Amino acid sequence: MSLIRNRDIVIIGLQQWYTPIGSNCKNIALQFARHNRVLYVNSPLDRRTILQQKDDPNISYHLKTLQKKEPAIVPVGENLWSYYPSSVLESINWLPAKARPLFSWLNKRNNRKFAASIHEAITALGFSDVILFNDNDIFRGFYMKELLKPATYIYYSRDYLLGVDYWKKHGEKLEPEHIAKADVALANSTYLTDMLKKYNPNSFYVGQGCDLSLFDVTQQYAVPADVANIKGPRIGYVGALNALRLDPGIIEHIAREKRDWSIVLVGPEDEYFKQSVLHQLPNVHFLGRKELKELPAYIRAFDVCINPQQVNVLTVGNYPLKIDEYLALGKPVVATATRTMELFDSHTYLARNANEYVTLISGALSEDCPALQEERIAFARSHSWENSVTAIYEAILNTA
């Protein structure tokens, strides 16, 4: 049963509704809309985007809404509208940190324009007494609480953005201030929740929802042709092979220590991985990028799934969705130990170094059994969007 009903909710953030991939914010919006009216605000255009991406079909549509040639408020589901803001903002993040007073002045000007545009849509839909949910937009949402005066202002953190230079330059000062003035601050990982609590006592961990409908253990998945001839045991990874987030050294160590294991890597490679020594090891297999719908068959073909992530500012607070996908198919999982991975401790094997990866994979291979598989599946299924949004509602009500 929904704890909050018949309210008007406005969502701003970093993810456009029309982006083809899923996102936390879009899934949260769909859950909100089951019992409330929801306006999902796409990012406003800025001058740089117009210059560089004007031929993109979605940007082209947005431009037409500014010219009144297309509707700016578009129904995308029951009780749910996507909105193309009428404001055009200045591109200001190129300003250096030492120009922060100018950045702050221009950012406030951008916020005023953005807020006025949102107010147009709120008025057109007859929204009132709104809950304003900000999905990690540090800059464009900074003054929204003051300008739109919502009944409740929520700041939602799902990534440690300050680990990225783009956000760090001005965000190091602004994000703590932004978090502090929110009525409620929420995060999808315990690491990020701890960060929020430094600045706002009304900070809550709300978990991570996952759409696991594609990763259905009851379905029959044929072994993919490019895996069928790879001998077992198959130790597999699915996802982007990016050396900023994934540790190639761990993978190399596993491959060299256990030459009778096959290391199967499914996903696109960055330049570091393309040039790595891993391509010279006979028991390491790069299978390339696959369509999302193909991934369950690859995971099912693995004997053990791994997530040898780097531990750095980009990764330490992230919720690893792929772990739920692995577990949903009953697979034993060996992953790098992090603060966030403590949530999975009872259902995964957590390694602190490359040597422990080898030891724990060996244990996972020998211990796997139907009972453990059922426990993993049940645990993954508990991470639903319904449960996460229920936690969001509880946090709102606890601070009302």
BELVENGI-V744711 format. One record per helix or strand of 2 or more residues. SS is the DSSP state (A for helix, B for strand). FROM is the first residue (numbers start at 1). TO is the last residue. If there is no record, write none. Layout:
BEGIN
{{SS & FROM & TO} {SS & FROM & TO}}
END
This chain:
BEGIN
{{B & 8 & 13} {A & 24 & 32} {B & 37 & 41} {B & 45 & 46} {A & 47 & 53} {A & 57 & 66} {B & 73 & 77} {B & 80 & 83} {B & 88 & 89} {A & 97 & 125} {B & 131 & 135} {A & 144 & 148} {B & 152 & 157} {A & 161 & 163} {A & 165 & 181} {B & 184 & 187} {A & 190 & 197} {B & 203 & 205} {A & 225 & 228} {B & 234 & 238} {A & 248 & 257} {B & 262 & 266} {A & 271 & 274} {A & 277 & 280} {B & 284 & 288} {A & 292 & 301} {B & 304 & 307} {A & 321 & 328} {B & 332 & 336} {A & 340 & 344} {B & 349 & 351} {A & 354 & 367} {A & 370 & 381} {A & 385 & 398}}
END
